[in-house]
């Protein structure tokens, strides 16, 4: 495997329920390199989304550590973690989380606009190019409510890639789609993974789709097992 984009060592997460402690993750170890394709499967409630949030710095572990491109997340202030996410990561969720008041082009451009370093004309051109790559060039001026579920999810993939991230984290990205549309979204993720060399971690309960990934793991009772 190439030089790691992400490394997790001894990752654990506990939640307090009254006087009891619920351990969701025990001691997860994971290393992901450039262009790697990883699927994490598991039953509903097994902690897959919790793990993805820890890997993306959206939550903090009870123990263990995560490093992105050699930079440990532990000890970072929230602003530092937010900047690191914007610089190195893209996220795709089961719900597309597109902003309803903005056009598709504006939604896709948003993460790059937040950097305030790239001219707006360049950002718009890049967003239009990505919309073309996901088959939505003719939908650029539409708002999310005017699109199908599959189109909205493809737009979410384009938005996640606008910053050319080193790592793309996808949480049940086809969970709200019919099987045919879901396979189309997976085709898109794999094609863009190959095109840009973006490391891809997909959390899913769909074994058939997970089997299309290069490396597969099952999360069971807080432990990550290779398949």
Buried (B, 14 or more C-beta within 10 A) or exposed (E): EEEBBBBBBEBBBBEEEEEEEEEBBBEBEBBBBBBBBBBBBBEEEBBBBBBBBBBBBBEBBBEBBBBBBEEEBEEBEEEEBBBBBBBBBBBBBBBBEBEEEBBBBBBBBBBBBEEEEEEEEEBBEBBBEBBEBBBBBEBBEBBBEEBEBBBBBBBBBBBBBBBEBBBBBBBBBBBBBEEEBBBBBBEBBBEBBEEBBBBBBBBBBBEEBBEBBEBBBBBEEBBBEEE
